[in-house]
Amino acid sequence: MRVHMFVVIAAVLLLVSPVALAGTDPGEPPQAGRGEVYQSLDVFTGADYVVVLDASGSMDARRTEVIEALSALLSGIKPADRVALVSFTKPAPTQATYSLGPLTSASDFLSRVPPMSGGTDIGGGLGKGLEELEHSTEVRPSAVILVTDAKQNPDGTITPAQWDALRERVTKLRERRRDGVPQLVRGYVLSWGGGDEAPSFQAGSSCGASSSFTIAQCVFSPAETSAIVPANAASFLASLPESFADRRFEALLAADARKAAAGRALAVQVTPGTVDMAARTAEVQVVVDSATRYLPLRMCGLAARASGLTGLRVASATPPCLDLPPGAKGVTSKVTLSWTSGTQPWYALGPPPLSAGGTLSYRLTSTYSDLMSRAAGQDGRFAPATAPAAFTLAAPGGLAWQVELIVLAVLLLLLLVRLAGFPTTLWVVRGDQRVRLRVWLPKMSHKVAGHEPLVIGTAWKPWRLVNGRAPLEVLVWPLGEQKLKGPARARHEVDLRPYARRLTVSALPGTTMSRGGWLRPGRPRKDRTDG
């Protein structure tokens, strides 16, 4: 029974989970890890930590706890980090017993913790701690770690103006920038055990602080203040350089993100190649340039559309996906297009000529998609916009198509000749006078020079062929009857046919007429007399 059940479960998994077996969408690139990307972009940097230690007499009973808490804190310091130790007490001057620099050894740092006696001057300690950061010429993520029981002496209470001055110094530190990213300055409070048991500050304090945490919030703002316990000191300190690296990553990729959102991350050029009209295929070359500086892209999912071509698709692409490093130029892919049918006339025996305008669309992803989505705080997946690339497929028609066109042109020409004919010339001879009339326009009338009583009207009338008559109608008006719409008795029609050499017009004695020039439709006639 168990064997059968196992077989059934395995079969179900194979049937319903092909995607799981095959992996994700082949066009989706593997996502790069945060640390790997940050290292490649060199956005990681060491952090500066300034420990501001209360060395007053009220802290002496907790000295052992404080030393243990500082020891745990130092376990989170990395080689690229720098540390400083500032101790404050009254009446002794506030001093940096360990100036800001690399941590040589934890024991050396802890040995600089001074004896704890005297009064408390928290404001003076914070001021000296900020001074250590101000002396640095490097823009690095920084933190002031306050270690105090918050038992401020009455004579050490600082004024609202002094609080404001401390906050202003923090603001100026945050105005310093690296790669366009402002310096990250945070306030930490190291809790070594049972927390603070301090009374509220005396009246007149602009913060109204009652604990080391609220004191730090007063100077560094609530949003940039956190508490550290020794158990998680190492991971907590690691978050500071990581947060600064996140901001530098966002700053470096900001311009690329804008290009991607506007569809300007790539420049795609499609160059048509060989077009096989019989096989209904075409070869094109896709050349891609990346316009990004830091963002790698992957171009997949090629699809084509074109007017006049049914079922146009991308039959193959080599390679099917293009991996584009930042700033890559001239990355190419060979693409084969195919279609099921194209527009052609009913009479076409062979492939007609092709001139079809189309577009090539595609899909963009990136190995940084997860990081970009996280940096932008997006709920959905980071997906760059795309701009389809235009192209034109052109090919001459086949031999059969060309023969068809020639035959159709000849037939049309013959039909036009049969229906309308070509311009011709009329010769009118009367006595010893010979007059030539050119018949170019569809309808006209002519006064024959030297023949005052003679007017000839001509008109092209192809429908006359139905009755077996010549398409060129020739009317003669003798004896001064020159109006085209005159009495019927005044009009004399002269029926001229091809190859007629001469025709005597009986209405005008001594007058003959003939035509020359182009061949006219109709049956050839011999010389005859118009009765």
FIDREN-515840 format. One record per residue (C-alpha): z negated, x, y negated. Coordinates in steps of 0.001 Angstrom, whole numbers, padded with zeros to 6 digits, always signed. Each point is the difference from the previous one (the first is absolute). Example, Ala and Ser with C-alpha at 12.3 -4.5 7.8 and 13.67 -1.06 7.14 Angstrom:
-007800+012300+004500 +000660+001370-003440 
***
This chain:
+000000+000000+000000 -000879+002810-002389 +003285+001769+000767 +001987-003144-000763 -001911-000518-003240 +000712+003576-001066 +003726-000435+000681 +000090-003232-002015 -001787+001569-002974 +002304+003029+000064 +003084-002217+000102 -001241-002082-002923 -000667+003117-002044 +003488+001304+000695 +001592-003304-000984 -001938-000824-003130 -000567+003505-001339 +003387+001755-000208 -000717+000954-003574 -003252+001645+000986 +001784+001993+002673 +002939+000933-002173 -002082+000787-003069 +000413-001328-003505 +003224-000593-001866 +002124+003118+000608 +000794+000073-003701 -003685+000292-000930 -000930+003684-000281 -003351+001281+001288 -002565-000096-002751 -001262+003310-001372 -003741+000558-000053 -001855+000067-003272 -001313+003518+000442 +003403+001339+001053 +001734-001540-003015 -002679+001058-002453 +000129+003550+001279 +003808+000110-000295 -000154-001334-003562 -002894+002345-000850 -002046-002803-001529 -003224+001079+001651 -002297+002125-002107 -003577+001115+000202 -002731-001895-001819 -002747+001128-002378 -003560-001132+000738 -002812+000612-002459 -003495-000689+001369 -002334-000998-002840 -003467+000506+001508 -003247-001319-001406 -002437+002964+000284 -002912-001776-001647 -003509-000122+001406 +000430-003547+001343 +002694+001301+002369 -002160+002728+001536 -001433-002301+002677 +003555-000777+001113 +001318+003550-000109 +000466+000237+003777 +001909-003315+000091 +002144+001125-002900 +000835+003338+001671 +000981-001804+003208 +002168-002482-001934 +001742+002841-001869 +000580+001820+003283 +001711-003106+001421 +002017-000286-003195 +001230+003578+000266 +001298-000679+003525 +002712-002113-001598 +001197+002720-002375 +003412+001425+000943 +001322+003506-000765 +002205-001331-002838 -002964-001732-001658 -002233+001450-002683 -003678-000724-000561 -002610+000554-002695 -003753-000540-000151 -001600-001078-003286 -003787-000439-000069 -001860-001704-002797 -003713-000030-000867 -002111+000142-003119 -000971+002081-001833 +002168+002531+001908 +003641-000013-001190 +002616-001829+002032 +002125+002566+001806 +002754+000460+002605 -001665+002015+002742 +003305-000034+001960 +003068+000076-002226 +003073-002025+000933 +001909+001891+002654 +000716+000206+003740 -002940-000449+002328 -000804+003450+001366 -002701-001277+002355 -002246-003026+000268 -003129+002177+000179 +000957+001793-003202 +000503-003307-001778 -003305-001453+001234 -001860+003160-000959 +000921-000742-003620 -002108-003202-000014 -002783+000879-002459 -003727-000821+000326 -000702-003590-000998 -002416-000421-002868 -000111-001290-003530 +001563-003041-001618 +003283-001914+000407 +003054+000140-002303 +002748-001938+001770 +002268-000118-003047 -000134+003768-000395 +000801+000501+003695 +003026-002316-000144 +001239+001754-003145 -000215+003418+001659 +001774-001327+003100 +002908-001317-002097 +000145+003364-001740 +000745+001697+003343 +003025-002295+000415 +001097+000448-003595 +000126+003791+000383 +002514-000291+002848 +003670+000313-000972 +001186-001697+003205 +000501-003733+000330 -001722-000859+003279 -001818-003042+001328 -003572+000429-001162 -003397-001501+000651 -003461+000342-001490 -002618-000518+002731 -003292-001089-001518 -003206+000776+001941 -003037-001457-001759 -002859-002455+000399 +000848-001403-003460 -003514+000577-001320 +001036+000884-003499 -002776+001340-002239 -000609-001913-003224 +000831+003039-002042 +003213+000410+001974 +001412-003451-000636 +003473+000364-001444 +001291-002154-002798 +002906-002480+000168 +002107+002471-001989 -000642+002680+002607 +001035-002380+002813 +003168-000782-001935 +000697+003716-000397 -000289+000537+003770 +002368-002872+000687 +002467+001358-002571 +000004+003389+001723 +000804-001676+003333 +002838-001884-001697 +001488+003226-001360 -000190+001618+003426 +001946-002953+001436 +002718+000456-002621 +001018+003337+001498 +003006-000427+002280 +001757+001664+002888 +003462-001212+001030 -000586-002875-002360 -003188-000993+001844 -003213-000104-002012 -002920+002069+001244 -002225-001933+002372 -003646+000245-001081 -002637-001873+001979 -003730-000248+000090 -001878+000287+003292 -003673-000496+000714 -001522+001843+002968 -002660-002086+001670 -002270+002274+002035 -002234-002672+001562 -002042-002862-001274 +001925-000657-003194 -001197-000043-003592 -003399-001314-001000 +000354+000539-003713 -001092-002276-002819 +002602-001263-002437 +001072+002242-002825 -001861-000359-003208 +001157-002392-002659 +002828+001339-002084 +002154+001209+002896 +003540-001296-000288 +000309-000167+003792 -003220-001706+000902 +000149+002064+003185 -002743-000291+002588 +001329+002224+002825 +002140+003071+000545 +002875-002259+001069 -000045-002096-003172 -000308+003178-002066 +003181+001363+001598 +001741-003358-000502 -000904+000124-003677 +001841+003313-000451 +002890-000230+002497 +000504-003821+000091 -000938-002232+002939 +003480+000203+001528 -000135+003808+000213 -003553+000347+001289 -001095+000130+003643 -003077+000847+002011 -000003+002646+002727 -002367+000258+002907 -000231+003259+001973 +001306-001612+003191 +003443-000697-001475 +000153+002667-002675 +002937+001885+001605 +002289-003046+000303 -001090-001297-003389 +000927+003206-001765 +003376+000090+001771 +000891-003300-001679 +000068+001630-003448 +002931+002415+000554 +001721-002671+002098 -000236-002498-002849 +001425+002568-002413 +002769+000797+002510 +000776-003733+000245 +000435-000147-003753 +002185+003097-000084 +002128-001424+002830 +000467-003237-001951 +000911+001946-003133 +002508+002240+001780 +001664-002946+001780 -000076-002381-002981 +003519+000846-001221 +001419-000204+003529 -001740-003349+000530 +001631-001385-003155 +003427+001186+001152 -000560-001543+003429 -001088-003313-001516 +003111-000088-002215 +002399+000897+002830 +000830+003387-001550 -001534+002244+002654 +003388+000693+001586 +003590+000494-001095 +002312-001180+002783 +003753+000631+000040 +002282-001526+002642 +003362+001707+000543 +002481-001945+002207 +001938+001970+002582 +002391-001063+002738 +000714-003729+000309 +001434-001269+003296 +001420-003470-000702 +000989-000645+003602 -003490+000821+001340 -001687-001545-003069 -002165+003051-000593 -000559+002376-002886 -001756+003325-000359 -002066+000633-003132 -002213+002856-001112 -003343-000704-001653 -001313+002745-002293 -003561-000371-001284 -001910+001830-002738 -003731-000473-000428 -001285-000391-003549 -003682+000395+000909 -002081+003068-000684 -002844-000397+002508 +000763-003138+002030 +001893+000452+003302 +002157-002952+001036 +001691-001307+003113 +003224-002014-000241 +000700-002332+002930 +001358-003449+000795 +003530+000432-001355 +001853-003305-000454 +003401-000735-001559 +001611-002967-001731 +003548-000384-001286 +002171-002779-001339 +002807-001114+002294 -001404+001642+003146 -001749-002249+002510 -002817+001435+002097 -000139+003332-001804 -002778+002150+001423 -001103+003594+000421 +001112+000822+003529 -001576+003466+000016 -001553+002586-002290 -000502+003689+000704 -002837+000548-000535 -001268-003609-000085 -002825+000906-002399 -000067+002593-002769 -003232+001863-000715 +000093+001041-003635 -002454+002626-001218 -000914-000221-003695 +002974+001034-002141 +002382+000255+002974 +003701+000153-000926 +003150-000729+001983 -001603-001436+003147 +002844-001664+001942 +000495-002553+002732 +003235-000925+001804 +000263-003788+000228 +002440-002130+001980 +000667-003531-001267 +001588-002753+002073 +000998-003605-000607 +001198-002920+002076 +002811-001302-002227 +001422+000233-003481 +001973-002248-002319 +003744-000054+000801 +002893-002465-000530 +001109-002358+002747 +003311+001759+000351 -001462+003467+000536 +001112+001599+003246 -001822+003275-000653 -003033+001213-001936 +000329-000700-003725 -000982+002624-002584 -003710+000228-000702 -001791+000280-003325 -003554-001289+000408 -002925+000741-002291 -003384+000157+001681 -003587+001210-000255 -002173+002073+002290 -003667-000975+000045 -002888+001839+001614 -003774+000030+000408 -002342+002664-001370 -003332+001098+001393 -002109+003115-000346 -002469+002106+001927 -002231-000583-003036 +000133-003817+000247 -003654-000350+001027 -001188+002417-002668 +002164-001617-002697 -001228-003488+000895 -003584+001212-000078 +000476+001836-003302 +001540-003066-001646 -002603-002319+001481 +002765-002144+001488 -000678-002640+002587 +003507+000296+001442 +001944+002948+001283 +001501+002502-002406 +003734-000776+000091 +002328+001653-002530 +002673-002197-001526 +003619+000775+000822 +003295-000207-001859 +003027-000754+002241 +002858+002505-000229 +003509-001328-000693 +003119+001114+001831 +003635-001083+000476 +001867-000015+003296 +003748+000415-000522 +002845+000410+002494 +003767-000667-000073 +001460-002690+002212 +001618+000820+003347 +003744+000331+000596 +000282-003594+001251 -001667-001233-003187 +002415+001999-002170 +003019-001363+001904 -001363-003520-000502 -000261+000543-003731 +003562+001343-000210 +001391-002936+001982 -001928-002499-002121 +001217+001671-003205 +003632-000146+001155 -000343-003661+001010 -001584-000853-003329 +002743+001817-001869 +002687-001866+001926 -001762-003284-000681 -000130+000736-003710 +003663+000923-000018 +000826-003161+001860 -002023-002191-002331 +000461+001564-003372 +002520+002776+000262 +000308+002816-002478 +001160+000187-003604 +003738-000104-000268 +002837+000322-002513 +002504-002644-001118 +003448+001013-001192 +001820-002460-002292 +003709+000630-000722 +002022-002088-002461 +003367+001188-000883 -000277+003708-000658 -003742-000165-000825 -002530+001137+002621 -003725-000796-000476 -002904+001180+002255 -003170-002124+000251 -003142+001416+001704 -002140-002630+001751 -003531+001450+000183 -002372-002804-000869 -000634-003126+002095 +001579-002274-002630 +002157+000733-003002 +003037-001035-001964 +002699+002243-001446 +002375-000347-002902 +003042+001960+000923 +001052+002220-002861 +003553-000649-001074 -000049-003399+001705 -001564-002287-002540 +000483-003177+002036 -001306+001636+003206 -003693-000088+001071 -001198+000988+003490 -003431-000998+001375 -001554+001679+003089 -003092-000799+002083 -001404+001211+003344 -000541-003019+002279 -000744+001162+003559 -000432-003589+001241 +003729-000523-000487 +000447+001900+003266 -001245-003087+001855 +003202-001728-000984 +002102+003041+000785 +000518+000821-003648 -000394+003332-001777 -003509+000698-001374 +001518+001162-003282 +000909-003083-002042 +002735+000665-002558 +000831-002684-002620 +002794+000212-002564 +000165-001959-003268 +003461-000100-001540 +001243-001378-003286 -003229+000682-001868 -002268-002093+002262 -002764+002652-000080 -003150-002006+000717 -001393+000667+003438 -001048-003605+000335 +003212-001397-001380 +002114-002706+001613 +000800+000544+003630 +003691-000166-000737 -000369+003046-002240 -001476+002165+002782 +002178+001773+002470 -001690+001655+002960 +001601+003095+001322 -000910+000723+003634 +000023+003744+000484 -000511+001477+003452 -000333+003613+001168 +003070+002149+000013 +001958-002517-002140 +002535+002111-001860 +001139-002450-002617 -000402-003691-000755 +002194-002030-002363 -001934-002451-002139 +002319-003006-000318 -001994-001524-002815 +000864+002981-002132 +003661+000870+000458 +000630+003704+000047 -003634+000772+000916 -001078+001724+003214 -003471+000990+001202 -001278+002340+002693 -003328+001580+000992 -000960+003468+001070 -003077+002071+000600 -002476-000833+002742 +000636-001995+003114 -000806-003675-000400 -001012-002458+002692 +002687-002317+001247 +003277+000103+001849 +002809+002218-001362 +002875-001871-001613 +003558+000940-000790 +001482-000335-003421 +000310-003623-000923 +000493-002267-002973 -002832-002117-001350 +001305-003460-000270 
***
